[in-house]
């Protein structure tokens, strides 16, 4: 009887999921039942797939592993069995139903989760901002820039390194987030609430902010942005943009999957928007000019660089 077999009532039974040795594999695939197992072992080579490589720390210290771990923590995974309830009752998120409070306040009480989230965002923001700056030059003339929801300040660090004419960067996020942000030259970390007020600056930069709030909350955020901008200044928003018509492309599927994630964890009524919906939001909050500049190609765990696409939306002040 072989090592991966046992007897059950006199019958030989194969143990489920038991690995086979090279010689055992050869006896099953070669007609003669023979073969040189040692020679085969010497020739075998293994390598990581592109997805696997994205989870390994590269030469620049970057890896998507924290992002994957952050999204697969027990606290988040426990909300998924209730995802259907977000459709039946969009007044409360599945995450809040399981844990009794919204995700952001829950994170704030869990230092380990909060730390992993900051690390995950840092690992994602660096390659994302590299793609943004390769194709967008709208920071010209900006002296004072605020990044709303800037986490540890990685995006501002990258922007200021490329655009030395920016005198000051303000990393604006929740107090418990910026409290542990590292010191960065020319960057000031300020804790606050974007639903109440934003510092007056030349330009406001944000990414993946409007996707996690309801339409009414997005309108309040935009109104506060408008008040914080001097006449003729700009809001630069990096947000995923849904196509007008759904299709079977990987890009659309990825965007819709993100939409479901937001609905499950952060806001049952939160959603991605189409370009027309972004325009309507801008017009309704005082921004008469909106231009969609470029489509930023940003790959996350996928082999094709066309799978994740982000638009740069720039809303200009009325006197520009």
VENCORVEN-V266050 format. One record per run of one state. SS is the DSSP state (h for helix, s for strand, l for the rest). FROM is the first residue (numbers start at 1). LEN is the number of residues. If there is no record, write none. Layout:
ss=[SS SS]
from=[FROM FROM]
len=[LEN LEN]
This chain:
ss=[l s l s l h l h l h l h l h l h l h l h l h l s l h l s l h l s l s l h l h s l h l s h l s l s l]
from=[1 5 9 11 15 22 30 37 44 50 55 65 72 74 78 80 89 94 100 103 109 111 136 144 149 154 163 168 174 175 179 187 192 201 208 210 213 215 229 243 250 266 273 275 285 289 298 309 317]
len=[4 4 2 4 7 8 7 7 6 5 10 7 2 4 2 9 5 6 3 6 2 25 8 5 5 9 5 6 1 4 8 5 9 7 2 3 2 14 14 7 16 7 2 10 4 9 11 8 4]
